[in-house]
Amino acid sequence: MHSQRKKQIIKSIKEGSIAEEMEIEAGDELISINGREVIDIFDFEFLCANEELTVIVKKPDGEEWELDIEKDADEELGLEFEDGIMDDYTSCRNKCVFCFIDQNPPGMRKTIYFKDDDTRLSFLSGSYVTLTNMTDADIDRLISYNLSPINISVHTTNPELRCKMLLNRFAGTVLDHMTKLYRAGIDMNGQIVLCKGWNDKEELDRTINDLSMYIGHMKSLSVVPVGLTKYRNKLTKLEPFGKQDSIDVVRQIEKWQKKFLAAFGTRFVYASDEWYLKAELPIPEAESYEEYPQIGNGVGMVRLLNYEVDECLEEMEGDDRAHTLSLATGTLAYPIICDQVTKINAKFPNIKVNVYPVINNFFGDTITVAGLLTGQDIIAQLKDKELGEKLLLPCVLLKTGEDVLLDDMRVPDIEKSLQIKVSIVKSEGSSLVEEIINV
């Protein structure tokens, strides 16, 4: 997972932390903890769990400090590094037939085209990894640190089919790795990107059945439809799922849920919201999502939004405040957002909300989720619309921690082009309510 040791330069120190007390400063280099050099975040977290530490740091002038530290096992040092994983990111070795990154148009920022398949990011940010980058030694190292959970992109447990779908002759060993993790007590979550005519129907049944042997340490499994953009000319031909296809997938998964609930007390496998919306089926009730283990994969987001909006409105007294605003979202979420606005209007009838579904011309109209909309599509389709006093955009449009959209357009660019204030709606239902009722 790494070739040579990268210098661990400290980016910042948390206020009030042990590091601040020990006069460690930004720009210092972490050399070792308890005599062991720190290769990456796995090493750092494992070593810092000790209550007695000998930490060596090197100052910018080359002077080395040896610091003896006593602390609680769960107490952090307060060090933040230039790279979150404290190492170079491991790129993906696969050439998956469904890879979304391969379906990007040319001319986008360089980071858009980077394919990460780094197990360390699975623990840090919840991303899913294929395990094809991991050797037996890597698996053993992960087990030795007792890190959980790990999120795994499985897609299929048929070894020959997995090699074909990932275009990697080593991809068929995923069950070997997962069995080893299971026996070591490492918790896992799984993901299946479903491709029509590839890993669906009987193959999906096989995969779900195979993975059920890990129930206990495999906490959940999501099934999401493949995303297909208009930039697939030289790529493997894949078909989109239609309404009846989506109905069939939902029924197939619900059959397994019923079986697992009776046998294990958990539904285990979940269909993403997109299947229900494509199938035009009712979104399941909250208890069907248990503790929302796959919310990051779009499983239960609609039900949770409904609940949060209802809960927020129950605590409010309606009034006659009056203003006009607008909200832009993807075509998939459009009817869901309209439903929420209707509920808000029941208490605040004089607030006018223009909800606009934005067609994704940038990637193609088969891409319907809000998170893949671009600034240029938003501007082009809203420029002649009634926008009112402000425009609401969902936070999923933006690069994490920044105001940048996929096409490198920024929120101020949209404000300038449309001559309107833009407010970003956080993922919680309360944020949607508050942004609508206050201007």
C-alpha positions as CSV (number, residue, x, y, z in Angstrom):
1,M,0.0,0.0,0.0
2,H,3.0,2.3,0.2
3,S,6.5,2.3,-1.4
4,Q,8.6,4.5,0.8
5,R,8.2,6.5,3.9
6,K,6.6,9.9,3.4
7,K,7.6,12.8,5.7
8,Q,4.9,13.3,8.3
9,I,4.7,17.1,8.4
10,I,2.3,18.5,11.0
11,K,-0.2,20.9,9.4
12,S,-1.8,22.3,12.6
13,I,-2.2,21.7,16.3
14,K,-5.6,21.5,18.0
15,E,-6.1,24.2,20.6
16,G,-5.9,22.9,24.2
17,S,-4.4,19.6,23.1
18,I,-1.5,17.6,24.5
19,A,0.5,18.6,21.4
20,E,0.0,22.3,22.2
21,E,1.0,21.7,25.8
22,M,4.2,19.9,24.6
23,E,5.0,22.9,22.3
24,I,4.8,20.9,19.1
25,E,4.1,23.3,16.3
26,A,2.9,23.4,12.7
27,G,5.8,22.6,10.4
28,D,7.4,20.1,12.8
29,E,7.9,16.6,11.4
30,L,6.7,13.5,13.3
31,I,9.6,11.0,13.3
32,S,8.4,8.1,15.5
33,I,6.1,7.0,18.3
34,N,7.4,4.5,20.8
35,G,10.4,3.7,18.6
36,R,8.3,3.0,15.5
37,E,8.2,5.2,12.5
38,V,4.7,6.2,11.4
39,I,3.9,5.1,7.8
40,D,0.2,6.1,7.6
41,I,-2.9,6.8,9.6
42,F,-3.2,3.1,10.6
43,D,0.1,3.3,12.4
44,F,-0.6,6.6,14.0
45,E,-4.0,5.7,15.4
46,F,-2.8,2.3,16.7
47,L,0.3,3.7,18.3
48,C,-1.6,6.7,19.9
49,A,-3.9,4.3,21.6
50,N,-1.1,3.6,24.2
51,E,-1.3,5.4,27.5
52,E,2.5,6.0,27.6
53,L,4.2,7.5,24.5
54,T,7.7,8.5,23.6
55,V,7.2,10.9,20.6
56,I,10.1,12.2,18.5
57,V,9.6,15.3,16.4
58,K,12.0,17.2,14.3
59,K,11.9,20.9,14.2
60,P,12.4,22.8,10.9
61,D,16.0,23.7,11.9
62,G,16.8,19.9,12.2
63,E,16.7,19.7,16.0
64,E,15.0,16.6,17.3
65,W,12.8,16.6,20.4
66,E,12.1,13.5,22.4
67,L,8.8,13.9,24.4
68,D,7.5,11.5,27.0
69,I,3.7,11.7,27.2
70,E,1.2,10.1,29.6
71,K,-2.4,10.2,28.6
72,D,-5.7,8.3,28.6
73,A,-6.0,5.6,26.0
74,D,-8.7,7.4,24.1
75,E,-7.2,10.9,24.4
76,E,-5.9,12.4,21.2
77,L,-2.5,14.1,20.8
78,G,-4.1,16.9,18.8
79,L,-1.9,16.6,15.6
80,E,-3.3,17.3,12.2
81,F,-1.3,16.3,9.1
82,E,-1.1,17.6,5.5
83,D,-2.6,14.4,4.2
84,G,-5.5,12.7,6.0
85,I,-4.2,9.2,5.5
86,M,-0.6,10.4,6.1
87,D,0.6,8.7,2.9
88,D,0.1,8.8,-0.8
89,Y,-3.3,7.7,-1.9
90,T,-3.5,4.3,-3.5
91,S,-5.1,4.5,-6.9
92,C,-7.5,1.9,-8.3
93,R,-6.0,-0.9,-10.4
94,N,-9.4,-2.0,-11.8
95,K,-11.1,-1.0,-15.1
96,C,-14.7,-1.5,-14.0
97,V,-17.2,-1.7,-16.7
98,F,-19.5,0.6,-14.7
99,C,-16.8,3.1,-13.4
100,F,-18.3,6.6,-13.3
101,I,-15.0,8.3,-13.4
102,D,-14.4,6.8,-16.9
103,Q,-17.6,8.5,-18.0
104,N,-16.5,12.0,-17.2
105,P,-16.0,14.5,-20.1
106,P,-12.6,15.8,-20.9
107,G,-11.3,19.1,-19.6
108,M,-12.3,18.8,-15.9
109,R,-10.0,19.3,-13.0
110,K,-7.3,16.7,-12.5
111,T,-8.7,15.4,-9.2
112,I,-12.0,14.4,-10.9
113,Y,-10.2,11.7,-12.8
114,F,-8.3,10.2,-9.9
115,K,-9.6,6.7,-9.0
116,D,-8.9,6.0,-5.3
117,D,-9.2,2.4,-4.0
118,D,-7.5,3.1,-0.6
119,T,-8.6,1.0,2.3
120,R,-7.5,3.8,4.7
121,L,-10.2,6.1,3.2
122,S,-12.8,3.5,4.0
123,F,-12.2,4.1,7.7
124,L,-11.6,7.8,7.5
125,S,-14.4,8.9,5.2
126,G,-16.6,5.8,4.7
127,S,-15.7,5.3,1.0
128,Y,-16.0,1.8,-0.5
129,V,-13.0,-0.2,-1.7
130,T,-12.7,-3.4,-3.8
131,L,-9.8,-5.0,-1.8
132,T,-8.0,-5.7,-5.1
133,N,-5.1,-3.5,-3.9
134,M,-4.7,-5.6,-0.8
135,T,-2.2,-8.4,-0.3
136,D,-2.5,-11.0,2.4
137,A,0.0,-9.0,4.4
138,D,-2.2,-5.9,4.1
139,I,-5.2,-7.8,5.3
140,D,-3.1,-9.2,8.3
141,R,-2.0,-5.6,9.1
142,L,-5.6,-4.4,9.1
143,I,-6.6,-7.2,11.4
144,S,-3.7,-6.6,13.7
145,Y,-5.0,-3.1,14.3
146,N,-8.5,-4.4,14.8
147,L,-10.0,-1.6,12.6
148,S,-13.7,-1.6,11.9
149,P,-15.8,-1.2,9.9
150,I,-14.4,-1.6,6.4
151,N,-16.7,-0.8,3.5
152,I,-16.3,-3.2,0.6
153,S,-17.5,-2.8,-3.0
154,V,-18.4,-6.4,-3.7
155,H,-20.6,-6.2,-6.8
156,T,-20.6,-9.9,-7.3
157,T,-19.3,-13.0,-5.5
158,N,-19.0,-15.0,-8.7
159,P,-15.2,-15.0,-9.1
160,E,-15.2,-15.2,-12.9
161,L,-17.8,-12.5,-13.3
162,R,-16.1,-10.2,-10.8
163,C,-12.8,-10.5,-12.7
164,K,-14.8,-9.6,-15.9
165,M,-16.7,-6.7,-14.4
166,L,-13.6,-5.2,-12.7
167,L,-11.3,-6.2,-15.6
168,N,-8.8,-7.4,-13.0
169,R,-7.6,-11.0,-13.0
170,F,-7.1,-10.8,-9.2
171,A,-10.6,-9.6,-8.4
172,G,-12.1,-13.0,-7.8
173,T,-10.4,-13.4,-4.4
174,V,-12.8,-11.0,-2.6
175,L,-14.5,-13.8,-0.6
176,D,-11.1,-15.1,0.6
177,H,-10.3,-11.7,2.0
178,M,-13.8,-11.2,3.5
179,T,-13.7,-14.6,5.1
180,K,-10.4,-13.7,6.8
181,L,-11.8,-10.4,8.0
182,Y,-15.0,-12.2,9.3
183,R,-13.1,-14.8,11.2
184,A,-11.0,-12.0,12.8
185,G,-14.1,-10.2,13.9
186,I,-13.7,-7.2,11.6
187,D,-17.0,-5.5,10.9
188,M,-17.9,-4.9,7.2
189,N,-20.5,-3.1,5.1
190,G,-21.0,-4.1,1.4
191,Q,-22.1,-2.4,-1.8
192,I,-23.3,-3.8,-5.1
193,V,-23.5,-1.5,-8.2
194,L,-26.0,-3.4,-10.2
195,C,-25.6,-3.6,-14.0
196,K,-28.4,-4.9,-16.2
197,G,-27.6,-8.2,-17.8
198,W,-24.4,-8.6,-15.7
199,N,-24.8,-9.0,-12.0
200,D,-28.6,-8.8,-11.6
201,K,-31.3,-11.4,-11.3
202,E,-29.8,-14.9,-10.5
203,E,-26.3,-13.4,-10.0
204,L,-27.7,-10.9,-7.5
205,D,-29.4,-13.7,-5.6
206,R,-26.1,-15.6,-5.5
207,T,-24.2,-12.6,-4.2
208,I,-26.8,-11.8,-1.5
209,N,-26.9,-15.4,-0.4
210,D,-23.1,-15.7,-0.4
211,L,-22.6,-12.5,1.7
212,S,-25.3,-13.6,4.2
213,M,-22.8,-16.1,5.7
214,Y,-21.0,-13.1,7.1
215,I,-24.0,-11.7,8.9
216,G,-22.9,-10.8,12.4
217,H,-19.8,-9.0,11.3
218,M,-21.1,-7.9,7.9
219,K,-23.6,-5.3,9.1
220,S,-25.3,-4.2,5.9
221,L,-25.4,-4.5,2.1
222,S,-26.7,-1.9,-0.3
223,V,-27.8,-2.4,-3.9
224,V,-27.5,0.7,-6.1
225,P,-28.2,1.1,-9.9
226,V,-25.3,1.9,-12.2
227,G,-25.0,5.5,-13.2
228,L,-24.6,6.0,-17.0
229,T,-23.6,9.3,-18.6
230,K,-23.6,10.3,-22.2
231,Y,-19.8,9.9,-22.4
232,R,-19.7,6.1,-23.0
233,N,-18.8,5.9,-26.7
234,K,-15.7,3.8,-26.2
235,L,-16.8,2.0,-23.1
236,T,-18.6,-1.3,-22.5
237,K,-22.2,-1.1,-23.6
238,L,-24.5,-1.0,-20.6
239,E,-28.3,-0.5,-20.5
240,P,-30.2,1.7,-18.0
241,F,-32.8,0.1,-15.7
242,G,-36.4,1.0,-16.5
243,K,-39.5,1.2,-14.4
244,Q,-40.3,-2.6,-14.5
245,D,-36.7,-3.5,-14.0
246,S,-36.7,-1.4,-10.9
247,I,-39.9,-3.0,-9.6
248,D,-38.3,-6.4,-10.1
249,V,-35.1,-5.4,-8.2
250,V,-37.1,-4.0,-5.3
251,R,-39.3,-7.1,-5.0
252,Q,-36.2,-9.3,-5.2
253,I,-34.5,-7.5,-2.4
254,E,-37.6,-7.3,-0.3
255,K,-37.9,-11.1,-0.6
256,W,-34.4,-11.4,0.9
257,Q,-35.2,-8.9,3.6
258,K,-38.2,-10.9,4.8
259,K,-36.1,-14.0,4.9
260,F,-33.2,-12.4,6.8
261,L,-35.5,-10.6,9.3
262,A,-37.0,-13.9,10.3
263,A,-33.7,-15.7,10.5
264,F,-31.3,-13.1,11.9
265,G,-33.4,-10.2,13.1
266,T,-32.0,-7.8,10.5
267,R,-33.0,-7.1,6.9
268,F,-29.3,-6.9,6.1
269,V,-29.7,-6.0,2.4
270,Y,-31.2,-2.7,1.2
271,A,-32.3,-1.1,-2.1
272,S,-31.3,2.5,-2.6
273,D,-34.0,5.1,-2.8
274,E,-33.4,5.4,-6.5
275,W,-34.9,2.0,-7.2
276,Y,-38.2,3.0,-5.4
277,L,-38.3,6.3,-7.2
278,K,-37.7,4.7,-10.6
279,A,-40.2,2.0,-9.9
280,E,-42.7,4.7,-8.6
281,L,-43.2,2.6,-5.5
282,P,-43.8,4.0,-2.0
283,I,-40.7,4.6,0.1
284,P,-40.6,2.1,2.9
285,E,-41.4,3.1,6.5
286,A,-38.6,4.2,8.9
287,E,-38.3,0.8,10.7
288,S,-37.5,-0.8,7.3
289,Y,-34.1,1.0,7.4
290,E,-33.3,-0.1,10.9
291,E,-30.5,2.3,12.0
292,Y,-29.9,3.7,8.4
293,P,-26.5,1.8,8.0
294,Q,-26.4,2.6,4.3
295,I,-27.5,6.3,4.3
296,G,-24.3,7.3,2.6
297,N,-25.3,5.1,-0.4
298,G,-28.7,6.8,-0.7
299,V,-30.5,4.2,1.2
300,G,-33.3,5.7,3.3
301,M,-32.4,9.3,2.6
302,V,-36.0,10.1,1.5
303,R,-37.6,8.5,4.5
304,L,-35.2,10.3,6.9
305,L,-35.8,13.6,5.2
306,N,-39.6,13.1,5.6
307,Y,-39.2,12.3,9.2
308,E,-36.9,15.2,9.9
309,V,-39.1,17.7,8.2
310,D,-42.2,16.4,10.0
311,E,-40.4,16.5,13.4
312,C,-39.2,20.1,12.8
313,L,-42.6,21.3,11.7
314,E,-44.3,19.7,14.7
315,E,-42.4,22.0,17.0
316,M,-43.3,25.2,15.1
317,E,-46.3,27.5,15.2
318,G,-47.3,28.5,11.7
319,D,-47.7,32.2,10.8
320,D,-48.5,34.5,7.9
321,R,-45.0,35.6,7.0
322,A,-44.7,36.1,3.2
323,H,-41.9,35.9,0.8
324,T,-40.9,34.2,-2.4
325,L,-37.8,32.0,-3.0
326,S,-36.7,29.2,-5.3
327,L,-35.1,25.8,-5.0
328,A,-33.2,23.8,-7.6
329,T,-32.7,20.0,-7.4
330,G,-32.3,17.0,-9.7
331,T,-35.2,15.5,-11.6
332,L,-35.2,12.4,-9.3
333,A,-35.6,14.3,-6.1
334,Y,-38.0,16.9,-7.6
335,P,-41.3,15.2,-6.5
336,I,-39.9,14.5,-3.0
337,I,-38.9,18.1,-2.5
338,C,-42.3,19.3,-3.8
339,D,-43.9,17.0,-1.1
340,Q,-41.8,18.7,1.6
341,V,-42.7,22.2,0.4
342,T,-46.4,21.3,0.5
343,K,-46.1,20.3,4.2
344,I,-44.2,23.5,5.0
345,N,-46.9,25.5,3.2
346,A,-49.6,24.0,5.4
347,K,-48.1,26.0,8.3
348,F,-46.7,28.9,6.3
349,P,-49.2,29.4,3.5
350,N,-47.9,32.8,2.3
351,I,-44.4,31.6,1.5
352,K,-44.1,30.8,-2.2
353,V,-41.4,28.3,-3.2
354,N,-40.7,27.7,-6.8
355,V,-39.1,24.3,-7.1
356,Y,-37.2,23.7,-10.3
357,P,-36.0,20.3,-11.6
358,V,-32.7,20.8,-13.4
359,I,-32.1,18.4,-16.3
360,N,-28.5,17.2,-16.3
361,N,-27.3,18.2,-19.8
362,F,-23.7,18.1,-18.7
363,F,-23.6,14.4,-18.0
364,G,-26.7,13.5,-19.9
365,D,-30.4,13.3,-18.9
366,T,-30.0,9.7,-17.6
367,I,-28.2,11.2,-14.6
368,T,-31.0,12.4,-12.4
369,V,-29.5,12.8,-8.9
370,A,-28.9,16.3,-7.4
371,G,-25.3,15.6,-6.4
372,L,-24.1,15.5,-10.0
373,L,-25.6,18.8,-11.2
374,T,-23.3,21.5,-12.5
375,G,-23.3,25.2,-12.2
376,Q,-23.7,25.7,-15.9
377,D,-26.9,23.6,-16.0
378,I,-28.3,25.4,-13.1
379,I,-27.6,28.8,-14.6
380,A,-28.8,27.9,-18.1
381,Q,-32.1,26.5,-16.8
382,L,-32.9,29.1,-14.2
383,K,-31.9,32.3,-15.9
384,D,-35.4,33.2,-17.1
385,K,-37.3,31.8,-14.1
386,E,-38.9,33.5,-11.2
387,L,-36.4,33.1,-8.4
388,G,-37.7,35.4,-5.7
389,E,-35.5,36.6,-2.8
390,K,-33.0,33.7,-2.7
391,L,-32.1,30.4,-4.4
392,L,-31.7,27.2,-2.4
393,L,-29.2,24.6,-3.6
394,P,-28.5,21.2,-1.9
395,C,-25.1,20.7,-0.2
396,V,-24.6,17.5,-2.2
397,L,-23.7,19.7,-5.2
398,L,-20.5,20.9,-3.6
399,K,-17.1,19.5,-3.1
400,T,-16.7,18.7,0.6
401,G,-15.7,21.7,2.6
402,E,-15.7,24.0,-0.4
403,D,-18.1,26.0,-2.5
404,V,-17.1,24.3,-5.8
405,L,-19.4,22.3,-8.1
406,L,-18.3,19.5,-10.4
407,D,-17.7,21.9,-13.3
408,D,-15.4,24.1,-11.1
409,M,-18.1,26.7,-11.0
410,R,-18.4,28.3,-7.5
411,V,-21.5,29.5,-5.6
412,P,-20.5,33.2,-6.1
413,D,-20.4,32.5,-9.9
414,I,-24.0,31.3,-9.8
415,E,-25.0,34.3,-7.6
416,K,-23.4,36.7,-10.1
417,S,-25.0,35.1,-13.2
418,L,-28.5,34.8,-11.8
419,Q,-28.3,38.0,-9.7
420,I,-29.6,36.3,-6.6
421,K,-28.4,35.3,-3.2
422,V,-27.7,31.5,-3.0
423,S,-28.2,29.6,0.2
424,I,-26.9,26.0,0.7
425,V,-29.3,23.6,2.3
426,K,-27.6,21.0,4.6
427,S,-28.7,17.4,4.4
428,E,-30.9,17.6,7.5
429,G,-34.6,18.2,7.1
430,S,-34.5,21.0,9.6
431,S,-32.1,22.9,7.4
432,L,-34.6,22.7,4.5
433,V,-37.4,24.1,6.7
434,E,-35.3,26.9,8.2
435,E,-34.0,28.0,4.8
436,I,-37.5,28.1,3.4
437,I,-39.2,30.0,6.2
438,N,-36.4,32.5,6.7
439,V,-34.9,34.9,4.1
